Amino acid sequence: MNENKVGMALLFPVLAIISIVACAGGIGIGLLLIYTNIGEWGVVIAGSVIVVGVPIVAAVLQKRLETS
């Protein structure tokens, strides 16, 4: 039973690190592609959309979950 707990204690942090690296890498590659195709202002607009859009989507989803 202790081996299972140790395995889970190591598995979850490793999975968290992998998922964070994948998300950050995906966003970075996306912004790099926008920069090479559109330019600096494309990255500024995309970043602004992310900064404003994510909280709005989270708020809408939270309201839907609270009503149901």
N, C-alpha and C positions, 0 to 999 in steps of 0.2 A: 504494500500500500504506500509506503514512503517513496518508492521509486516512481510511482505514478504522480505523486505530488511534486517531486523534484522535476520530473519531465514537464509537467504543466507550468511550473514556475519558470522554466527556461523557455518554453514554447511561446507563451503569450508575449513576453517582451520582444522576442525575435520577430514574431508576426507583426507586432506594432511597428517595429523599425522598418521592416520590409514594406508595409503598407504606406508609411510616411514617405519613404524614399520613392516609391512608385508614384504617389500623388504629386509630390514636389517635382519629380523628374518629368512627369507628364505636363504639368503646368509650365515648367521651364522650357521644355521642347516646344510646346504650343506658342509661348511668347517669343521664342527665338524664331520660329517660322513666321510669325506675324511681323517681327522686326525685319527679317530679310525680304519679305514680300511687300510690306506696306511702309515700314519705316518707324521712326520713334513715336509718332503720334498714334499709330495703330496700337502700339504696346500700351501707351498711356490710356487710350480709350478702353482697351481690353481689361487692363488692370482696374480701371474705375468701374467697369461693369461687374467685375468679380467682387470688388469691395462693397458695392451697393447691392448687387443682385443676391448674393448669398444670404445676408440677413433678411432681405425681403422674402425670399423663398422659405427660409426657416420660420419666419413669423406666420406666413400663410399656412404652412404645414402644421404648425403648432395650434393655430385656431381651428383647423379642420379636425385635429385629434381631440381637442377639448370639447368640441360640440358632439362628437360621436361617442 
